[in-house]
């Protein structure tokens, strides 16, 4: 129950922080477009995707550290905790230097081939360097946060993130309105990240005073074990980042000017909201799975996985239906009709979102147990196929072809193959059992989306913010009731009711 409480608390804090971040991000993007124009918006979105590729040099070190911190945190081994974090700090200093130098090389020799803009190129280079400086300084100040995740205190990290984000995003908005300068916007982003990390580090130093002692050396065997974990994580991270970032790059290369990337970026921002919320829940699950795995009880771990997946997939049904039904109205009301994508692209983005959300429980389990070696090379294959299929699809069918081409390898190699391999290794589930569970969960999400879509279509509502609220309410009703009806024979539903009754009785 303590793990469940921690997971719920971390998830709730994470969701609250994510929702706050989402609201602020939309306001900031709206002000950014209105004050600086679509060109800067597209440039900002492209910088994010280029930087995502550069972040591959992190190699998965942070995830590896968390995996190897679970045991010393559980057993209270202060010496090993201090040694791991000291090693982490040293590695991150080298990564920060490598990232800084690489960003300079990209700025000098490659940026001009990726950016098509009317802005002076030296100005674009300056913006790019400032954008990347945020990540350089983050590497130098962020390493202690891993201890909070391993100790199931993710909520502390979220709290300090939210405080810094709320403060500096408000200042960013004021800066855009007063000065209309992208330069000041980027500088404030740097300060925001630094403040968040410094506040978090102060909390950690106060609650874990042994970390301030010097001279803790990590045993060479432990360093080797961490680097072994890193190798598999690196391949997975490379695959994921290439696939995620290549969408914007392919759109920019194949479909025209930088403004089109910005149009896609508006949709991606909404998708990122859902992914951000799920990343908080997934992080809480990873901590719980990692702590539970120390007990080496496979049957109990399988039960925990199924319960978590059941709850998350229920939420996924609401999110996917909400995106499909509300996103076009939201984009049109906020950014104008000229920013809309074709419905075929929206449909494919919804399906891709569904696949991403279905993966969260199994990926959380893989992260917790460090099982990335099971499919590392298949993830590289997936990334290569996604880029190739996306490129061909883009040449033939445009933006919808890019999305469709990149979804196929994800469905085959992550949703199906990764799930079967990890569930068999970690949970002892047969491939047939896993696919049966996954298929039924997917069917529920698809049915909720289809039923909600046809219900809303029959109403024939006109475009307005009130209409958007009505549609969202209908999605919520269908999303809450239909999965409950379809899950009446699943044992996980009884767990949800029991958990709700426990919370109500406590109140």
N, C-alpha and C positions, 0 to 999 in steps of 0.2 A: 504493500500500500504506500510506503514512503516513496518508492520509485514512481508509482502512479501519480502521487501528489506532486512530486517534483516535475514530472513530465507535464502535468496539467498546468502547474504554475508557470513553468518555463514557456509553454505553448501560449498561454494567455498573455503573458508579458510580451512574447515575441509577436503575437498577432496584433496586440494594441500598438506596439512600437512600429510594426509594419504598416498598419492602417494610418498612423500618424505620418509616417514617411511618405506613404502614397499620396495622401491629401496635400502635403507640402510640395511633393515633387510635381503634382499636376498644376498646382498654383504657380510654382517656379517656371515650369515649362510654358504655361500660358503667358506669363509675364515676359519670359525670354523671347517667345515668338512675336508678341505684340511690340516689344521695345527694340529687338535686334533683328527680327525677320526670320524667314524660313531658312535662309542660307546658313546663318549661325546655328540654328537648330539642327540642321542636317550635318553641319560640321561637328557639332558636339556629339551627336549620335555616332558618327563615323569614328571620332576619337575614342569613344568608349569601346567600339569593336576592335580597333587596332590595338588598344591597350590590353584588351582581353587576351589577345594572342601573345603579347609581351609578358603577361602575367604567368605564362606557362613555365617560365624559368623558376617560379616558386617551387615547382616539382612535386607539390603535394606535401611539403615539409610540415605544414601546420596540421594537416589531418593525421600524418604519421605520429607527430608528437602527442596528439590527443589519444590516439590508439594506445600508445605506450605509457601514457599517464594514468589510464584507468586502474591498473593494478596497484601502483604505489599510492594513489589517492585512496583506494579502497582499504589498503592495509595500513595507511598512515606512515609510509616510508618517506620521511622528510628529506633524507639525504639524496635518495634517488630522484625525487621531484625537483629538488634544487639543481641536481646535475643535468637532468633533461632540459630544464629551462635555460640553464647556462649554455648548453650545447646549442639549443635553439637560437639564442641571441647571437652567438658567434656565426652560425650559418646564415642568419638573416642579414647580418652586416655585409657579407660577401654578395648575397643576392641583391641587396639594395644598390651596391656599387655596380654590379653587372646590369641591373635594370636601367640605371641612369646612363651608363655608357651605350647600351643598346638603343635606348630612346634617341640619343644624339645621332647615332648611325642611321636610324630609320628617318629621322628628321632631315638629315643631309642628303641621303641617297635614294630613299624610297617614297617619301611622303608625296612628292610631286606627281608620282604615277598613280596615286590612290585618290587624290583630292582634285576635283574639278570645280573651281570657284573663281569669282571675280575679285576676291580679296587679294591684296599683295601677298606674295608667297612668304616673305620674311615675317609678316604678321602671323600667318598661319603657323609657321615654325615656332614662333614665340608662344602662341596659344597651346600648341602641342606639348612643348616642354613644361609649361606650367601645369597643364593637365596631368602629365605624368609625374611631376614632382610630388603630388599628393600621395602616390603609391610608394615612392622612394622613402618618404618620411614615415609612412605607415609601416613599412618593413622594419624601420629602426625603433619603433615604439610600441608595436602591437603584440609582441611575442608572448607576454604574460597572460593574455586572455585565454590561452589554451587550457590553463589550469581551471578556470571557471567552468568550461565546458565539460572537462573530465570529472569535476566535482558536482555536476548537475546544478550549476548556478548560472546558467545562461542568462537568466533574467537580469542579473546584475549588469552584464555587458550590454544588454538591450537598453536598460535604463539610462546608462551613461551615453549611449549612442543617441537616444531620443532627446535627451537634454541638449546635447551639442547640436544636433540636427535642427531642432526647433529654434534654438537661439540664432544660429548662423544663417539658416535659410530665410528667416524673417529679415535679417540684415541684408542678405543677397537680394531679396525682393525690393527693399528700399533702395539699394544701390542701383539696381536696374532701372527703377523708376526715376531716380534722381540724376544718374550719370550716364545711363545707357551705354555701359562699357563692359564688354565681355572679359576684359583684363581683371577688373575688380571682382567680378563673379568668380573667376578661377582662383584668385588669391584667397577669397573667403572660404572656398571649398577646402583649400589646404589647411587653413586655420581650424576649420571645423573638425577635420579628421585628427589633427594634433590634439585638440582639446579633449575629444572623446577618449583617446588613448591615455592621455595623462591623467584624467580623472579616474579611469579604470585602473591604471597602474597604482595610483595612490591607495585605492581601496584594497588591492591585492597585497601591497606592502604592509598595510595595517593588519590584515587578517592572516597573512602568512609571513610573519617576520623572519622566519628562517631563510627566506629567499634572499635577504639582504646580506647574508654571510658570504664571504668570498672564498674561493679556493675549492669549491665543490667540483670534483672531476667525475665525469661519467665514465664508467667502465667501458673498455674498448669493445667488449662483446655486446653491450647494450647499444653502442653507437653503430655497430655493424648491423644489429637487428633493425634499428631504425632506418638505416639506409637501404636495407633489403626491402622493407615496407615501402620506402619512397620510390623505388624503381617501378613497382607495379602501379603505385598511385600516379606517378608521372605519366605513364602511358595512358591511363584513364583520363587524366586531366587534359592532356594534349588532345585526345579524341573529342572530349566534351567541348573544349574551348574552340577548337577548329570548327566544329559543327555549329556552335552557337554564333560565332563571329562571322562565319562565311556568308550568312544570309544577307547582311547589310552590304558586304563587299561585293557579292554577286549582283545584288540589285543596283549598286552604284556602277559596276562595270557594264552590265548588260542593258539597263533600262534608262539610262540618261543622266540628268544632272543631279546634284546633291540634294535638291529639295525632295525628290522621290524617296530618298533614304529617310528624310524627316517624316514623311507621311507614314511609312512603315514603322518608324520609331514611335509614333503616337500610339499605334496598336501594341507595339512591343512593350511600351511603358505600362499599359494596362495588364498585359500578360505578366510582366515582371512583378506587378503588385501581387498577383496570385502566387507566383513562384516565390516571392519574398516571404509571404505568409507561410507557405508550405516549408520553406527552408528553415523557418523558426521552429515549426512543429517537427520537421525532420531532424533538426539538431537536437531537440529534446528527446526524440525517440532514439537517436544514435547514442546519446549519453545513457539512457535507460537500458538499451540493448547491450551496450558495452559493460555496464555494471552487472547486469544479469548474467552475461556470458561467463563472468568469473566463476560462477557457481557450477558451470558445466552441466546444466540440466537442459538437455535438448528438447524434451517434451514441453517444459515450462516456457522455453524460449519460443517454440512454435505457437503455443497458445497466445503468448504476448504479441507475436507478429500478426496473427490473424485478427486479433482484436483491434490492433492499431490500424491495420490495413482496412478493415471494415469501416471504422470511424472516418478515416481519411478519404476513402472512396465515396462515402456518403456526402462529405463536404465537397468532393470533386464534382459530383453530379450537379450540385447547386452552382458551383463556380463555372463549369463549362456551359450549362444552360444559360446562366446570366450573361456570360461573354457573348454567346451566339445571338442572343435576343436583344441585348442592350447596347452593344459596343458601337454599332453604326449610329444610333441616335445620339449617343454620348459624344462621339467624335464630331458629328455634324453640328451639334449644339455648341460645343466648346471651340472647335477649330474651323468650322465652315464646311459646306458641301464639297468644296474643291479638294479637301483632305481625305475623302473617303476612298477606300479600296473596293474592288469588285467583290460581290458576295461570295464568289467561288474561293477567293483568297481568304475571306473571313471564315468560311466553312473549314478550309484546310488548317488555318491557324487554330480553330477550336479543336479539331481532331488532334493536332500536335500537342495542344495544351493537355488534352485528356491523357495522351500517352505519357507526357512528362509527369503528371500527377499520379498516374498508376504506378510509376516507377519509384516514387518516394519511399514507401515502406521497405522495399527490397534493397534499395541503395543505402538507406539508413542502416539496415542490417549489415550490408557489406562493409560500410564505413566503420561500424562499431567493431567488427571482428577482423578488419584488415584483410579481407578476402579478395583484394583487387587482382591478385595473381591468377585467379581463376579464369579471367576473360580479358586480360590487359591487351593482348594482341588482337582479339576480336574487336575491341573498341577502336583500335587504330584502323582496322579494316572498315568499320562502320563510318568513321570520319572520312576516309578516302572515298568510299562509295557515295556518301551524302553529298560531298562537294561535286563529284563527277555527275551524279544523277541530277543535282540541282542546276549545274551548269547547262547540261543538255536540255533539261526541262525548261530552263529560262530562255534558251535560244528558240525553242519550239512554241511554248505556251505563255511566255512572259512570267510575271510574278507568281501566278498560281502554279506554273510549272516548277519554279524554284522551290516553293513550299512542298509540293507533292513529291518531287524527287528526293528531298531531304528527309521526308517522313518514312519512306519505305525501309531504309537501313535501320532506322531507330526502332521500328516495329519488330523487325526480324531479330536484330542482334541484342537489343537492350530489353525491350518489353518481354519477348518470348525467351530467347536463349539465356540471357543473364539471370532472369527470374528462375528458370529451371535449374541452372547450375548452382546458384547461391542457395536456393531453398533446399536443394538436395544435400548440399555439403553442410550447411549450418543447422537446418531444421529436420533433416531426415525425411523430407517430403518426396514422394514419387513425382516424376514429371507429369503424370496424368492428374494427380491430385492438385498440383500447382496450377496447371492449365485450366482445370475445371473451376477452381476458385477464381482465377483471373478472368476467365470468360464470363462468368456470372456477374462479377463486379463490373466489368466493362459494359455488359448488356444493360445493367441498371443505369449507368451514366448516359448511355445512348438513348434509352427510353425516356429518361427525364428530360433530356435536351429536345427530343422530337415532340413529345407530348406538350411541353411548355411552349415550343415554337409554334405548333399548330393552334394551340389555344389562343396565343397572343395574336396570330395572324387573322384569326376569325373575328377578332374585336374591331379591326380596322381603325386603330387609334391614330390621331394626327400627331405630328412632331411637337413635343413640348417637354419641359422638365417634369411637369406633372405626369405626363404619359410615361416618361422614363421611370418614375417612381412606381406607377401602377404596374408596369411590366416587371420591374424588379420584385415587387410584392408577390405577383403571380408565380414567378420563378421560385421564390422562397417557399410558397405553399406547396407547389408541385414537388419541389426538391426535398421537402421534409416528409411529405406523406407517401409518395409513390415508392421510394426506397424502403420505407418501413413496411409497406404492404408486401413488396417483393421479397423482403428478408424475413418474413414471419417464421420460416422454418430454420433459420440460421441461429446457431447457439450464440453467436456474437451479439445478436440483438438483445438477448436476455442480459448480457453483460452491460450493455449501454443503459438499459432500464435500471439495473441494479446500481450502477454508478450514479445515475441521476437521483435515484431515491436516497442514496447515501448522502449526497450533497444537500438535498432538500431537508432531510432529517437533521443534519448538522446545523443548518441555518435555523 
